[in-house]
Amino acid sequence: MDPKAAPEPRQKTLRGIDAREAGLIAVLLILAAVSWVLTAARMNGMDMGGWTDPGPLDFFLTTWVVMLAAMMFPSVAPMVTAYAKISRRRRETGRYAPRGSTALFVTGYLVSWTAFGLVAYGLYEAVAGLVPGVLAAEPGGRYAAAGVILAAAVYQLTPAKNVCLTKCRTPLDFILHRMRTGYGGALRMGMEHGAWCVGCCWALMVALFVLGVMSVGWMALVGAFIAVEKMLPWKRLANRSVSAALVLIAVGIVLVPGAAAPGMTM
């Protein structure tokens, strides 16, 4: 070995974290915190309990996007930092990875969830228009709400849920097998990850519509469920625990008429 040779720089593994990654995580968490504040202000006085009307489409869309940032940015942070790290490594090795692509990755993620929100909004309005009163708090709405939440609990235990949750919990596997270059590739990758996330969490979001989409309290609880099953190391336990919690909420709504009332607001 040549004693004059410069020592090789110490390589960090992809599991490591540096100041740039910490900064990106901090940005996502700050955006989530700001979104919580904006959501609370926007929803102030609007929560009427279960099946709360989401309001006009333009109001719902802006509120929905802010809600997504508040609820999803903490749990999506590992995927975003993994994408940013791999993009940076590509630039360092002379491969094409334009700066700013991480922002487009996040945008694509929000696009997928916004599309889901539009579908959910359309179905809500269609049901409310075709069967007036079915989504009222009493008497049928309470049992309909419990049924929807029980269905969400059952979905937690299905193979489809397991596949989608696995995709959400393995950032490096997702990115390395679906890497696309350029800004368009970043947007598409974000949309693909968002689609897997929708497949994982759509039932929980439907439960949020049932409990009161304008309730910050229920929104925080559902957001906590999503974070628990995506981020805790014990996937099976976390998934089963969320399912059990949904069953308890459904039973509570049936047995206690005011269980989904505005008491969960913050």
One Martini backbone bead per residue (centre of mass of N, CA, C, O) as a GRO file, in nm:
protein
  266
    1MET     BB    1   0.095   0.035   0.023
    2ASP     BB    2   0.064   0.367  -0.027
    3PRO     BB    3   0.148   0.615   0.201
    4LYS     BB    4   0.060   0.866   0.001
    5ALA     BB    5  -0.211   0.786  -0.007
    6ALA     BB    6  -0.521   0.876   0.006
    7PRO     BB    7  -0.775   0.846   0.193
    8GLU     BB    8  -1.069   0.715   0.198
    9PRO     BB    9  -1.371   0.801   0.217
   10ARG     BB   10  -1.623   0.776   0.425
   11GLN     BB   11  -1.889   0.567   0.401
   12LYS     BB   12  -2.226   0.592   0.395
   13THR     BB   13  -2.505   0.459   0.452
   14LEU     BB   14  -2.845   0.457   0.367
   15ARG     BB   15  -2.911   0.458   0.687
   16GLY     BB   16  -2.809   0.714   0.718
   17ILE     BB   17  -2.751   1.058   0.845
   18ASP     BB   18  -2.759   1.391   0.755
   19ALA     BB   19  -2.799   1.724   0.739
   20ARG     BB   20  -2.979   1.716   0.485
   21GLU     BB   21  -3.185   1.517   0.592
   22ALA     BB   22  -3.261   1.668   0.848
   23GLY     BB   23  -3.363   1.917   0.696
   24LEU     BB   24  -3.589   1.776   0.539
   25ILE     BB   25  -3.744   1.675   0.781
   26ALA     BB   26  -3.791   1.953   0.906
   27VAL     BB   27  -3.958   2.066   0.675
   28LEU     BB   28  -4.188   1.859   0.687
   29LEU     BB   29  -4.265   1.916   0.986
   30ILE     BB   30  -4.325   2.215   0.951
   31LEU     BB   31  -4.545   2.183   0.739
   32ALA     BB   32  -4.726   2.012   0.918
   33ALA     BB   33  -4.764   2.219   1.146
   34VAL     BB   34  -4.884   2.442   0.972
   35SER     BB   35  -5.123   2.267   0.871
   36TRP     BB   36  -5.256   2.231   1.143
   37VAL     BB   37  -5.315   2.528   1.194
   38LEU     BB   38  -5.479   2.581   0.934
   39THR     BB   39  -5.692   2.364   0.981
   40ALA     BB   40  -5.805   2.465   1.249
   41ALA     BB   41  -5.892   2.742   1.137
   42ARG     BB   42  -6.073   2.637   0.898
   43MET     BB   43  -6.256   2.438   1.101
   44ASN     BB   44  -6.379   2.639   1.276
   45GLY     BB   45  -6.706   2.536   1.360
   46MET     BB   46  -6.764   2.279   1.144
   47ASP     BB   47  -6.807   2.055   1.343
   48MET     BB   48  -7.091   1.799   1.340
   49GLY     BB   49  -6.969   1.533   1.323
   50GLY     BB   50  -7.083   1.288   1.173
   51TRP     BB   51  -7.106   1.350   0.840
   52THR     BB   52  -6.976   1.601   0.759
   53ASP     BB   53  -6.995   1.847   0.552
   54PRO     BB   54  -6.744   1.940   0.311
   55GLY     BB   55  -6.858   2.125   0.112
   56PRO     BB   56  -6.740   2.286  -0.123
   57LEU     BB   57  -6.511   2.199  -0.354
   58ASP     BB   58  -6.299   2.426  -0.312
   59PHE     BB   59  -6.283   2.398  -0.008
   60PHE     BB   60  -6.213   2.099   0.009
   61LEU     BB   61  -5.950   2.094  -0.154
   62THR     BB   62  -5.781   2.286   0.021
   63THR     BB   63  -5.825   2.131   0.285
   64TRP     BB   64  -5.719   1.853   0.192
   65VAL     BB   65  -5.425   1.930   0.129
   66VAL     BB   66  -5.357   2.031   0.412
   67MET     BB   67  -5.427   1.769   0.555
   68LEU     BB   68  -5.218   1.593   0.416
   69ALA     BB   69  -4.969   1.738   0.521
   70ALA     BB   70  -5.032   1.690   0.821
   71MET     BB   71  -5.069   1.365   0.811
   72MET     BB   72  -4.824   1.263   0.597
   73PHE     BB   73  -4.536   1.387   0.625
   74PRO     BB   74  -4.418   1.223   0.862
   75SER     BB   75  -4.455   0.927   0.719
   76VAL     BB   76  -4.304   1.020   0.435
   77ALA     BB   77  -4.009   1.099   0.507
   78PRO     BB   78  -3.842   0.840   0.441
   79MET     BB   79  -3.902   0.845   0.134
   80VAL     BB   80  -3.795   1.131   0.069
   81THR     BB   81  -3.504   1.093   0.176
   82ALA     BB   82  -3.434   0.856  -0.007
   83TYR     BB   83  -3.471   1.005  -0.273
   84ALA     BB   84  -3.268   1.234  -0.218
   85LYS     BB   85  -3.020   1.054  -0.177
   86ILE     BB   86  -3.017   0.910  -0.453
   87SER     BB   87  -3.004   1.166  -0.623
   88ARG     BB   88  -2.735   1.265  -0.507
   89ARG     BB   89  -2.566   1.017  -0.590
   90ARG     BB   90  -2.608   1.053  -0.890
   91ARG     BB   91  -2.467   1.328  -0.913
   92GLU     BB   92  -2.190   1.233  -0.790
   93THR     BB   93  -2.173   1.009  -1.047
   94GLY     BB   94  -2.290   1.169  -1.318
   95ARG     BB   95  -2.590   1.147  -1.306
   96TYR     BB   96  -2.916   1.207  -1.376
   97ALA     BB   97  -3.031   1.464  -1.121
   98PRO     BB   98  -3.224   1.706  -1.069
   99ARG     BB   99  -3.286   1.973  -0.912
  100GLY     BB  100  -3.606   1.957  -0.743
  101SER     BB  101  -3.730   1.661  -0.756
  102THR     BB  102  -3.841   1.628  -0.468
  103ALA     BB  103  -4.079   1.822  -0.496
  104LEU     BB  104  -4.217   1.650  -0.720
  105PHE     BB  105  -4.254   1.398  -0.558
  106VAL     BB  106  -4.448   1.527  -0.352
  107THR     BB  107  -4.655   1.625  -0.557
  108GLY     BB  108  -4.735   1.345  -0.663
  109TYR     BB  109  -4.843   1.243  -0.396
  110LEU     BB  110  -5.071   1.460  -0.374
  111VAL     BB  111  -5.219   1.391  -0.635
  112SER     BB  112  -5.324   1.111  -0.554
  113TRP     BB  113  -5.483   1.212  -0.302
  114THR     BB  114  -5.660   1.415  -0.452
  115ALA     BB  115  -5.805   1.210  -0.628
  116PHE     BB  116  -5.933   1.061  -0.395
  117GLY     BB  117  -6.089   1.302  -0.277
  118LEU     BB  118  -6.272   1.343  -0.525
  119VAL     BB  119  -6.408   1.068  -0.515
  120ALA     BB  120  -6.518   1.087  -0.225
  121TYR     BB  121  -6.684   1.340  -0.271
  122GLY     BB  122  -6.865   1.231  -0.497
  123LEU     BB  123  -6.989   0.997  -0.333
  124TYR     BB  124  -7.108   1.161  -0.106
  125GLU     BB  125  -7.294   1.340  -0.282
  126ALA     BB  126  -7.449   1.109  -0.417
  127VAL     BB  127  -7.570   0.977  -0.166
  128ALA     BB  128  -7.703   1.234  -0.047
  129GLY     BB  129  -7.888   1.274  -0.306
  130LEU     BB  130  -8.026   0.985  -0.335
  131VAL     BB  131  -8.027   0.952   0.006
  132PRO     BB  132  -8.188   1.121   0.208
  133GLY     BB  133  -8.057   1.093   0.546
  134VAL     BB  134  -7.840   0.856   0.558
  135LEU     BB  135  -7.612   1.079   0.683
  136ALA     BB  136  -7.736   1.114   0.934
  137ALA     BB  137  -7.701   1.087   1.266
  138GLU     BB  138  -8.016   1.024   1.273
  139PRO     BB  139  -8.035   0.691   1.282
  140GLY     BB  140  -7.874   0.563   1.034
  141GLY     BB  141  -7.588   0.699   1.038
  142ARG     BB  142  -7.466   0.545   1.277
  143TYR     BB  143  -7.472   0.259   1.141
  144ALA     BB  144  -7.321   0.333   0.886
  145ALA     BB  145  -7.063   0.420   1.026
  146ALA     BB  146  -7.000   0.152   1.167
  147GLY     BB  147  -6.982  -0.015   0.906
  148VAL     BB  148  -6.745   0.137   0.773
  149ILE     BB  149  -6.542   0.094   1.007
  150LEU     BB  150  -6.549  -0.215   0.999
  151ALA     BB  151  -6.446  -0.236   0.709
  152ALA     BB  152  -6.173  -0.104   0.775
  153ALA     BB  153  -6.084  -0.324   0.976
  154VAL     BB  154  -6.086  -0.556   0.770
  155TYR     BB  155  -5.883  -0.438   0.564
  156GLN     BB  156  -5.633  -0.457   0.752
  157LEU     BB  157  -5.640  -0.799   0.699
  158THR     BB  158  -5.557  -0.789   0.410
  159PRO     BB  159  -5.351  -0.851   0.145
  160ALA     BB  160  -5.364  -0.568   0.019
  161LYS     BB  161  -5.271  -0.415   0.267
  162ASN     BB  162  -4.999  -0.560   0.302
  163VAL     BB  163  -4.871  -0.479   0.034
  164CYS     BB  164  -4.896  -0.169   0.061
  165LEU     BB  165  -4.749  -0.142   0.333
  166THR     BB  166  -4.480  -0.257   0.240
  167LYS     BB  167  -4.419  -0.036   0.032
  168CYS     BB  168  -4.422   0.199   0.249
  169ARG     BB  169  -4.181   0.050   0.437
  170THR     BB  170  -3.980   0.043   0.154
  171PRO     BB  171  -3.809   0.281   0.013
  172LEU     BB  172  -3.562   0.157  -0.139
  173ASP     BB  173  -3.713  -0.052  -0.303
  174PHE     BB  174  -3.895   0.138  -0.455
  175ILE     BB  175  -3.679   0.326  -0.586
  176LEU     BB  176  -3.477   0.118  -0.718
  177HIS     BB  177  -3.729  -0.014  -0.900
  178ARG     BB  178  -3.845   0.307  -0.999
  179MET     BB  179  -3.638   0.469  -1.136
  180ARG     BB  180  -3.664   0.808  -1.258
  181THR     BB  181  -3.586   1.055  -1.467
  182GLY     BB  182  -3.638   1.361  -1.397
  183TYR     BB  183  -3.915   1.545  -1.347
  184GLY     BB  184  -4.123   1.343  -1.456
  185GLY     BB  185  -4.018   1.103  -1.289
  186ALA     BB  186  -4.069   1.225  -1.010
  187LEU     BB  187  -4.372   1.262  -1.039
  188ARG     BB  188  -4.439   0.965  -1.099
  189MET     BB  189  -4.322   0.843  -0.843
  190GLY     BB  190  -4.504   0.999  -0.648
  191MET     BB  191  -4.769   0.882  -0.762
  192GLU     BB  192  -4.704   0.586  -0.705
  193HIS     BB  193  -4.670   0.613  -0.404
  194GLY     BB  194  -4.949   0.736  -0.356
  195ALA     BB  195  -5.106   0.487  -0.456
  196TRP     BB  196  -5.004   0.295  -0.237
  197CYS     BB  197  -5.109   0.471  -0.003
  198VAL     BB  198  -5.403   0.454  -0.080
  199GLY     BB  199  -5.419   0.143  -0.061
  200CYS     BB  200  -5.349   0.151   0.248
  201CYS     BB  201  -5.551   0.425   0.355
  202TRP     BB  202  -5.846   0.457   0.246
  203ALA     BB  203  -6.016   0.345   0.484
  204LEU     BB  204  -5.928   0.558   0.690
  205MET     BB  205  -6.040   0.798   0.525
  206VAL     BB  206  -6.332   0.705   0.524
  207ALA     BB  207  -6.357   0.712   0.831
  208LEU     BB  208  -6.320   1.018   0.845
  209PHE     BB  209  -6.578   1.092   0.699
  210VAL     BB  210  -6.762   0.955   0.909
  211LEU     BB  211  -6.659   1.111   1.171
  212GLY     BB  212  -6.532   1.390   1.049
  213VAL     BB  213  -6.365   1.587   0.825
  214MET     BB  214  -6.385   1.857   1.032
  215SER     BB  215  -6.208   1.700   1.248
  216VAL     BB  216  -5.919   1.732   1.421
  217GLY     BB  217  -5.930   1.493   1.611
  218TRP     BB  218  -5.982   1.264   1.404
  219MET     BB  219  -5.746   1.339   1.224
  220ALA     BB  220  -5.526   1.279   1.436
  221LEU     BB  221  -5.595   0.981   1.478
  222VAL     BB  222  -5.560   0.882   1.188
  223GLY     BB  223  -5.269   0.986   1.161
  224ALA     BB  224  -5.163   0.799   1.385
  225PHE     BB  225  -5.231   0.532   1.251
  226ILE     BB  226  -5.050   0.573   1.003
  227ALA     BB  227  -4.782   0.609   1.155
  228VAL     BB  228  -4.776   0.342   1.309
  229GLU     BB  229  -4.788   0.140   1.052
  230LYS     BB  230  -4.529   0.278   0.902
  231MET     BB  231  -4.300   0.317   1.156
  232LEU     BB  232  -4.317   0.079   1.309
  233PRO     BB  233  -4.145  -0.225   1.337
  234TRP     BB  234  -4.435  -0.368   1.402
  235LYS     BB  235  -4.643  -0.438   1.167
  236ARG     BB  236  -4.855  -0.642   1.267
  237LEU     BB  237  -4.922  -0.505   1.534
  238ALA     BB  238  -5.004  -0.230   1.420
  239ASN     BB  239  -5.230  -0.326   1.234
  240ARG     BB  240  -5.402  -0.475   1.450
  241SER     BB  241  -5.441  -0.230   1.637
  242VAL     BB  242  -5.600  -0.056   1.439
  243SER     BB  243  -5.830  -0.254   1.397
  244ALA     BB  244  -5.921  -0.264   1.694
  245ALA     BB  245  -5.982   0.040   1.720
  246LEU     BB  246  -6.206   0.046   1.507
  247VAL     BB  247  -6.398  -0.145   1.648
  248LEU     BB  248  -6.436   0.028   1.903
  249ILE     BB  249  -6.553   0.273   1.759
  250ALA     BB  250  -6.799   0.132   1.634
  251VAL     BB  251  -6.924   0.038   1.899
  252GLY     BB  252  -6.946   0.318   2.027
  253ILE     BB  253  -7.144   0.438   1.818
  254VAL     BB  254  -7.375   0.238   1.881
  255LEU     BB  255  -7.386   0.266   2.207
  256VAL     BB  256  -7.297   0.582   2.165
  257PRO     BB  257  -7.448   0.837   2.010
  258GLY     BB  258  -7.204   1.066   2.087
  259ALA     BB  259  -6.920   0.952   1.986
  260ALA     BB  260  -6.918   1.145   1.696
  261ALA     BB  261  -6.908   1.403   1.810
  262PRO     BB  262  -6.756   1.724   1.860
  263GLY     BB  263  -6.555   1.620   2.099
  264MET     BB  264  -6.289   1.585   1.894
  265THR     BB  265  -6.216   1.854   1.898
  266MET     BB  266  -5.952   2.141   1.900
   0.00000   0.00000   0.00000
